[in-house]
Amino acid sequence: MAEAARRYKGKITVNAFSPGLIADPNGFFRNQSRLFATVFNSITKIVGVAETNEFGGSGLAYMAADASMDGLTGGWYDSVPVGKHQLAKHAPSVEAQNIDEQKSLWTLSAKLVGA
């Protein structure tokens, strides 16, 4: 994401987004065993780490269309604290901040997709 943000600076904005853990058996987990998805979804709700389909969708829509995101690039957005339906920007991992690794990932990814 950071390499793309550098390469496309001034042309487009590039951000990363995770909707959090959405284990809904009728949504993201619909291709899992129905029993597993239902039990796992219940556990994530009980322990307080579950996000909702609505939060995931509204977070993505906010990132894509809200005027307050205009011009913001290179950000990593996730639900913080986990399971509390709040979108927040935070720093990527130490590994993800390594510029040489970012360039290497870009090169390998481009090669894999034939670009």
Buried (B, 14 or more C-beta within 10 A) or exposed (E): BBBBBBEEEEEEBBBBBEBBBBBBBEBBBEEBEEEEBBEBBEEBEEEEBBBBEEBBEBBBEBBEEEEEBEEBBBBBBBBEEBBEBBBEEEEBEEEBEBEEEBBEBBEEEEEEEEE
